[in-house]
Amino acid sequence: MKPYFQDDAVQIYLGDCRDILPSLPKVDLVLTDPPYGIALANHDPNGRRSNRPYTVKNDDTSQIGQEILDYYTATPTISFACPEKQWGGNWNQYLVWDKGGGTGGGGEPTMYWYRTWELIQVRSLGRLNGQRDSAVLHYSGRGNELLLHPTQKPEELISYLISKVVANLILDPFMGSGTTLRAAKNLGRKAIGIEIEERYAEIAARRMQQSVLPLEYENKGRTLEGLGSKKSSADNSPMFNL
Ligand SMILES: C[S@@+](CC[C@H](N)C(=O)[O-])C[C@H]1O[C@@H](n2cnc3c(N)ncnc32)[C@H](O)[C@@H]1O
Protein backbone atom coordinates (compact mmCIF):
# COMPACT_ATOMS: atom_id res chain seq x y z
CA MET A 1 0.00 0.00 0.00
CA LYS A 2 1.28 3.45 -0.92
CA PRO A 3 1.72 5.93 1.93
CA TYR A 4 -0.20 9.20 1.78
CA PHE A 5 2.99 10.92 2.87
CA GLN A 6 6.51 9.82 3.75
CA ASP A 7 9.90 11.25 4.52
CA ASP A 8 13.07 9.87 6.13
CA ALA A 9 11.42 9.60 9.54
CA VAL A 10 7.70 8.98 9.08
CA GLN A 11 5.10 7.26 6.96
CA ILE A 12 1.46 8.34 6.97
CA TYR A 13 -1.31 6.10 5.65
CA LEU A 14 -4.80 7.32 4.88
CA GLY A 15 -7.49 4.73 5.56
CA ASP A 16 -8.95 2.37 8.11
CA CYS A 17 -6.18 1.03 10.32
CA ARG A 18 -7.88 -2.38 10.37
CA ASP A 19 -7.15 -2.71 6.65
CA ILE A 20 -3.64 -1.27 6.75
CA LEU A 21 -2.07 -2.85 9.84
CA PRO A 22 -1.59 -6.36 8.39
CA SER A 23 0.76 -4.99 5.73
CA LEU A 24 2.99 -3.03 8.14
CA PRO A 25 6.37 -4.16 9.52
CA LYS A 26 6.84 -5.14 13.16
CA VAL A 27 7.04 -2.06 15.39
CA ASP A 28 8.81 -1.48 18.74
CA LEU A 29 6.08 0.59 20.37
CA VAL A 30 2.42 1.36 19.79
CA LEU A 31 1.62 4.81 21.18
CA THR A 32 -1.95 5.75 20.44
CA ASP A 33 -5.09 7.61 21.33
CA PRO A 34 -8.03 5.63 19.92
CA PRO A 35 -11.62 6.91 19.84
CA TYR A 36 -12.85 6.16 23.37
CA GLY A 37 -16.36 5.22 22.33
CA ILE A 38 -17.93 8.12 24.23
CA ALA A 39 -19.47 9.98 21.30
CA LEU A 40 -17.48 13.07 22.20
CA ALA A 41 -19.46 16.26 21.88
CA ASN A 42 -18.97 19.74 23.16
CA HIS A 43 -21.51 21.09 25.62
CA ASP A 44 -22.25 24.63 26.49
CA PRO A 45 -22.43 25.62 30.18
CA ASN A 46 -26.21 25.09 30.20
CA GLY A 47 -25.81 21.44 29.32
CA ARG A 48 -27.01 21.77 25.76
CA ARG A 49 -24.94 20.29 23.00
CA SER A 50 -23.31 23.09 21.10
CA ASN A 51 -23.00 23.11 17.36
CA ARG A 52 -19.21 23.30 17.49
CA PRO A 53 -17.72 20.48 15.39
CA TYR A 54 -16.28 18.49 18.30
CA THR A 55 -16.67 15.02 16.92
CA VAL A 56 -14.24 12.18 16.36
CA LYS A 57 -14.85 9.57 13.68
CA ASN A 58 -15.88 6.17 15.07
CA ASP A 59 -16.24 7.57 18.58
CA ASP A 60 -19.65 5.95 18.88
CA THR A 61 -17.91 2.67 19.72
CA SER A 62 -14.85 1.54 21.68
CA GLN A 63 -14.75 -1.72 19.71
CA ILE A 64 -12.35 -0.53 17.03
CA GLY A 65 -9.83 0.74 19.57
CA GLN A 66 -10.13 -2.48 21.56
CA GLU A 67 -9.70 -4.59 18.43
CA ILE A 68 -6.48 -2.81 17.52
CA LEU A 69 -5.08 -2.90 21.05
CA ASP A 70 -5.83 -6.65 21.14
CA TYR A 71 -4.07 -7.08 17.79
CA TYR A 72 -0.91 -5.66 19.40
CA THR A 73 -1.05 -7.55 22.69
CA ALA A 74 2.54 -8.76 22.27
CA THR A 75 3.90 -5.29 21.46
CA PRO A 76 4.86 -2.62 24.01
CA THR A 77 1.92 -0.23 24.11
CA ILE A 78 1.01 3.14 25.59
CA SER A 79 -2.62 4.11 25.07
CA PHE A 80 -4.68 7.06 26.16
CA ALA A 81 -7.91 5.87 27.75
CA CYS A 82 -11.14 7.17 29.15
CA PRO A 83 -11.08 6.65 32.95
CA GLU A 84 -14.76 5.71 32.93
CA LYS A 85 -14.30 3.27 30.05
CA GLN A 86 -10.88 1.66 30.28
CA TRP A 87 -9.37 -0.65 27.67
CA GLY A 88 -9.72 -4.35 28.38
CA GLY A 89 -6.87 -6.84 28.50
CA ASN A 90 -3.75 -7.06 30.65
CA TRP A 91 -2.07 -3.78 31.41
CA ASN A 92 1.01 -3.31 33.62
CA GLN A 93 0.57 0.28 34.65
CA TYR A 94 -1.83 3.18 34.73
CA LEU A 95 -0.63 6.76 34.46
CA VAL A 96 -2.65 9.83 35.30
CA TRP A 97 -2.34 12.75 32.95
CA ASP A 98 -3.19 15.86 34.97
CA LYS A 99 -4.36 18.33 32.34
CA GLY A 100 -4.61 21.26 34.71
CA GLY A 101 -7.40 23.72 35.34
CA GLY A 102 -9.93 24.84 32.80
CA THR A 103 -10.26 21.46 31.13
CA GLY A 104 -12.60 18.50 31.32
CA GLY A 105 -16.31 17.97 31.38
CA GLY A 106 -17.40 20.95 29.32
CA GLY A 107 -20.94 21.83 30.31
CA GLU A 108 -21.99 18.19 30.78
CA PRO A 109 -24.56 18.42 33.62
CA THR A 110 -23.87 14.95 35.00
CA MET A 111 -20.25 15.83 35.70
CA TYR A 112 -20.30 17.35 39.20
CA TRP A 113 -16.54 17.78 39.11
CA TYR A 114 -14.43 18.81 36.18
CA ARG A 115 -12.43 15.77 35.26
CA THR A 116 -9.11 17.49 34.72
CA TRP A 117 -7.25 14.24 34.17
CA GLU A 118 -7.09 11.37 31.75
CA LEU A 119 -5.85 7.86 32.00
CA ILE A 120 -2.91 6.36 30.12
CA GLN A 121 -2.66 2.56 30.04
CA VAL A 122 0.74 0.94 29.61
CA ARG A 123 1.92 -2.59 28.94
CA SER A 124 5.09 -4.57 28.18
CA LEU A 125 7.41 -1.64 27.82
CA GLY A 126 10.67 -3.56 28.31
CA ARG A 127 13.76 -1.61 29.31
CA LEU A 128 13.22 1.83 30.88
CA ASN A 129 15.13 4.70 29.29
CA GLY A 130 16.39 6.98 32.07
CA GLN A 131 15.07 7.24 35.60
CA ARG A 132 11.78 6.24 37.23
CA ASP A 133 9.30 9.10 37.54
CA SER A 134 5.98 9.74 39.23
CA ALA A 135 3.01 8.13 37.48
CA VAL A 136 1.15 11.44 37.65
CA LEU A 137 2.13 13.53 34.66
CA HIS A 138 1.46 17.25 34.67
CA TYR A 139 1.10 18.69 31.18
CA SER A 140 -1.33 21.48 30.42
CA GLY A 141 -4.29 20.28 28.38
CA ARG A 142 -5.03 23.76 27.19
CA GLY A 143 -1.49 24.27 26.04
CA ASN A 144 -0.12 26.90 23.78
CA GLU A 145 -0.10 24.67 20.76
CA LEU A 146 -2.03 25.33 17.63
CA LEU A 147 -5.24 23.34 17.83
CA LEU A 148 -5.42 21.05 14.85
CA HIS A 149 -7.75 18.34 16.14
CA PRO A 150 -10.56 18.25 18.74
CA THR A 151 -8.71 15.70 20.89
CA GLN A 152 -5.15 16.73 20.12
CA LYS A 153 -2.65 15.72 22.78
CA PRO A 154 0.25 17.96 23.91
CA GLU A 155 3.39 17.26 21.90
CA GLU A 156 5.46 17.69 25.05
CA LEU A 157 3.58 14.92 26.84
CA ILE A 158 3.91 12.54 23.89
CA SER A 159 7.63 13.36 23.62
CA TYR A 160 8.04 12.57 27.29
CA LEU A 161 6.28 9.21 26.93
CA ILE A 162 8.36 8.23 23.90
CA SER A 163 11.57 9.31 25.62
CA LYS A 164 11.02 6.80 28.45
CA VAL A 165 10.95 3.82 26.07
CA VAL A 166 13.75 2.19 24.13
CA ALA A 167 12.03 2.00 20.76
CA ASN A 168 13.08 2.96 17.28
CA LEU A 169 9.93 2.37 15.24
CA ILE A 170 6.69 3.68 16.72
CA LEU A 171 3.16 3.17 15.43
CA ASP A 172 0.07 5.30 15.97
CA PRO A 173 -2.91 3.63 14.23
CA PHE A 174 -5.25 6.50 15.26
CA MET A 175 -2.94 9.34 14.38
CA GLY A 176 -5.31 12.34 14.23
CA SER A 177 -3.21 15.44 13.64
CA GLY A 178 0.03 13.45 13.91
CA THR A 179 1.23 14.42 17.38
CA THR A 180 2.90 11.04 17.97
CA LEU A 181 4.71 11.21 14.64
CA ARG A 182 5.85 14.79 15.16
CA ALA A 183 7.19 13.98 18.62
CA ALA A 184 8.91 10.80 17.37
CA LYS A 185 10.52 12.71 14.54
CA ASN A 186 11.74 15.44 16.89
CA LEU A 187 13.38 12.75 19.03
CA GLY A 188 15.12 11.11 16.07
CA ARG A 189 12.84 8.05 16.11
CA LYS A 190 10.90 6.60 13.18
CA ALA A 191 7.11 6.43 13.14
CA ILE A 192 4.14 5.19 11.15
CA GLY A 193 0.72 6.81 11.47
CA ILE A 194 -2.70 5.90 10.13
CA GLU A 195 -5.71 8.19 9.92
CA ILE A 196 -9.14 7.57 8.44
CA GLU A 197 -10.03 11.21 7.81
CA GLU A 198 -8.15 12.89 5.01
CA ARG A 199 -8.33 16.37 6.56
CA TYR A 200 -6.25 15.13 9.52
CA ALA A 201 -3.87 13.07 7.37
CA GLU A 202 -3.25 16.26 5.43
CA ILE A 203 -2.68 18.32 8.59
CA ALA A 204 -0.30 15.65 9.90
CA ALA A 205 1.61 15.56 6.62
CA ARG A 206 2.08 19.32 6.72
CA ARG A 207 3.06 19.14 10.36
CA MET A 208 5.87 16.71 9.48
CA GLN A 209 7.30 19.25 7.08
CA GLN A 210 7.73 21.88 9.80
CA SER A 211 11.29 20.94 10.72
CA VAL A 212 11.83 24.28 12.45
CA LEU A 213 8.74 25.80 13.99
CA PRO A 214 8.06 29.40 13.03
CA LEU A 215 8.88 32.01 15.59
CA GLU A 216 5.24 33.00 15.98
CA TYR A 217 4.44 29.47 17.02
CA GLU A 218 7.10 29.50 19.70
CA ASN A 219 5.86 32.92 20.78
CA LYS A 220 2.32 31.56 21.13
CA GLY A 221 1.16 33.57 18.13
CA ARG A 222 -0.56 30.35 17.12
CA THR A 223 0.18 30.21 13.44
CA LEU A 224 1.66 27.32 11.57
CA GLU A 225 2.42 28.19 7.99
CA GLY A 226 -0.01 26.66 5.56
CA LEU A 227 -2.33 25.28 8.22
CA GLY A 228 -4.79 28.03 8.81
CA SER A 229 -5.40 31.58 9.78
CA LYS A 230 -3.88 33.41 12.69
CA LYS A 231 -5.76 33.10 15.94
CA SER A 232 -5.42 35.00 19.16
CA SER A 233 -3.88 33.07 22.05
CA ALA A 234 -7.19 33.39 23.93
CA ASP A 235 -9.04 31.50 21.22
CA ASN A 236 -8.76 27.82 22.02
CA SER A 237 -11.13 26.55 19.34
CA PRO A 238 -9.98 24.06 16.72
CA MET A 239 -8.33 25.40 13.62
CA PHE A 240 -9.69 22.90 11.15
CA ASN A 241 -12.54 23.69 8.77
CA LEU A 242 -15.44 21.40 8.12
C1 LIG B 1 -8.61 10.59 19.58
S1 LIG B 1 -8.18 11.01 17.97
C2 LIG B 1 -6.41 11.12 17.99
C3 LIG B 1 -5.89 12.52 18.18
C4 LIG B 1 -4.37 12.59 18.23
N1 LIG B 1 -3.85 12.03 19.44
C5 LIG B 1 -3.83 14.00 18.08
O1 LIG B 1 -3.02 14.46 18.92
O2 LIG B 1 -4.22 14.67 17.12
C6 LIG B 1 -8.50 9.49 17.12
C7 LIG B 1 -8.35 9.58 15.62
O3 LIG B 1 -8.58 8.27 15.07
C8 LIG B 1 -9.20 8.40 13.81
N2 LIG B 1 -9.84 7.12 13.49
C9 LIG B 1 -11.05 6.65 13.90
N3 LIG B 1 -11.26 5.42 13.42
C10 LIG B 1 -10.15 5.08 12.70
C11 LIG B 1 -9.77 3.92 11.98
N4 LIG B 1 -10.57 2.84 11.90
N5 LIG B 1 -8.57 3.90 11.36
C12 LIG B 1 -7.75 4.98 11.43
N6 LIG B 1 -8.06 6.13 12.10
C13 LIG B 1 -9.24 6.17 12.74
C14 LIG B 1 -10.17 9.57 14.00
O4 LIG B 1 -10.49 10.17 12.75
C15 LIG B 1 -9.34 10.48 14.93
O5 LIG B 1 -8.66 11.46 14.18
The ligand as an SDF file (V2000), in Angstrom:
LIG
                    3D

 27 29  0  0  0  0  0  0  0  0999 V2000
   -8.6080   10.5870   19.5820 C   0  0  0  0  0  0  0  0  0  0  0  0
   -8.1810   11.0070   17.9710 S   0  0  0  0  0  0  0  0  0  0  0  0
   -6.4080   11.1220   17.9930 C   0  0  0  0  0  0  0  0  0  0  0  0
   -5.8920   12.5240   18.1830 C   0  0  0  0  0  0  0  0  0  0  0  0
   -4.3660   12.5930   18.2250 C   0  0  0  0  0  0  0  0  0  0  0  0
   -3.8540   12.0260   19.4440 N   0  0  0  0  0  0  0  0  0  0  0  0
   -3.8290   14.0010   18.0770 C   0  0  0  0  0  0  0  0  0  0  0  0
   -3.0210   14.4590   18.9160 O   0  0  0  0  0  0  0  0  0  0  0  0
   -4.2160   14.6720   17.1160 O   0  0  0  0  0  0  0  0  0  0  0  0
   -8.4960    9.4940   17.1240 C   0  0  0  0  0  0  0  0  0  0  0  0
   -8.3490    9.5750   15.6170 C   0  0  0  0  0  0  0  0  0  0  0  0
   -8.5790    8.2650   15.0730 O   0  0  0  0  0  0  0  0  0  0  0  0
   -9.2000    8.4040   13.8130 C   0  0  0  0  0  0  0  0  0  0  0  0
   -9.8390    7.1200   13.4880 N   0  0  0  0  0  0  0  0  0  0  0  0
  -11.0460    6.6530   13.8950 C   0  0  0  0  0  0  0  0  0  0  0  0
  -11.2570    5.4230   13.4210 N   0  0  0  0  0  0  0  0  0  0  0  0
  -10.1550    5.0810   12.6980 C   0  0  0  0  0  0  0  0  0  0  0  0
   -9.7740    3.9180   11.9750 C   0  0  0  0  0  0  0  0  0  0  0  0
  -10.5740    2.8450   11.9040 N   0  0  0  0  0  0  0  0  0  0  0  0
   -8.5710    3.9010   11.3630 N   0  0  0  0  0  0  0  0  0  0  0  0
   -7.7460    4.9850   11.4310 C   0  0  0  0  0  0  0  0  0  0  0  0
   -8.0560    6.1270   12.0970 N   0  0  0  0  0  0  0  0  0  0  0  0
   -9.2420    6.1680   12.7360 C   0  0  0  0  0  0  0  0  0  0  0  0
  -10.1720    9.5710   14.0020 C   0  0  0  0  0  0  0  0  0  0  0  0
  -10.4930   10.1680   12.7530 O   0  0  0  0  0  0  0  0  0  0  0  0
   -9.3430   10.4810   14.9300 C   0  0  0  0  0  0  0  0  0  0  0  0
   -8.6610   11.4630   14.1750 O   0  0  0  0  0  0  0  0  0  0  0  0
  1  2  1  0
  2  3  1  0
  2 10  1  0
  3  4  1  0
  4  5  1  0
  5  6  1  0
  5  7  1  0
  7  8  2  0
  7  9  1  0
 10 11  1  0
 11 12  1  0
 11 26  1  0
 12 13  1  0
 13 14  1  0
 13 24  1  0
 14 15  1  0
 14 23  1  0
 15 16  2  0
 16 17  1  0
 17 18  1  0
 17 23  2  0
 18 19  1  0
 18 20  2  0
 20 21  1  0
 21 22  2  0
 22 23  1  0
 24 25  1  0
 24 26  1  0
 26 27  1  0
M  CHG  2   2   1   9  -1
M  END
$$$$
